Amino acid sequence: MTATNATASRQYYFPFEFSPDSKQDRDFLNQLEFIPALKEILTIRQVHALEHATVWVLGELADSATAKASNESIGGMSTPQGFYLYGAVDPSQLDRAVEIALRRITSGEWDLAVHPRCGTNLSVAMTLTAGLAFGINMFLPPRPIEQLLGFGIAVTAARQLAPGLGIFTQKYLTTAIPFNLRVINISPTKDLWGHNAHFVQVSWIN
């Protein structure tokens, strides 16, 4: 798939029905800076979006089937200080991808903030399945067959609803366009659990 086709596909599946305000998080922080950990929360949402945008761009830069397959295994984890990327990542390509991703996502390609492999989707699916199973089974007789039937209904319903809810959650809760981020360093490292990764360090700017 070419970069142009990938962009069109992404914008079709993850459209943004609004234009994010570049001053929103900064103004929000200035008005409510007394709220504990508010800056960390706002920062990690923007970092999360930049992480997704970087993974998208890495996929577009992959120039072979092998590279594209390898990119499918890339994972990330966001923190208020930046994000970790796991998998076979070429350092020079990563430097370029982060630069391109930040420029594009802050210039109007809001859909780069959402990614189908995000852990948010899995969390939403698990929560939705558990909630539906609990709710449905409360209204069914406590016999095994009825309870099993109720669980099956809950799983089926969750599978239908979870993708859309996961994307919605990413758009409005767990990511934000990184208007206030600056990349200050990209380097190979180990995470808190000793796993090899690349860390993209950022800082907050007003």
Secondary structure, DSSP 8 states (H G I E B T S, - for coil): --HHHHHHHHHHHS--SS---TTHHHHHHHHSTTSTTHHHHHHHHHHHHHHHHHHHHHHHH--SHHHHHHHTT-EEEEETTEEEEESS--HHHHHHHHHHHHHHHTTT-GGGG--TT-HHHHHHHHHHHHHHHHHHHHTS-SSHHHHHHHHHHHHHHHHHHHHHHHHHHIIIII----TTEEEEEEEEEE-TTS-EEEEEEEEE--
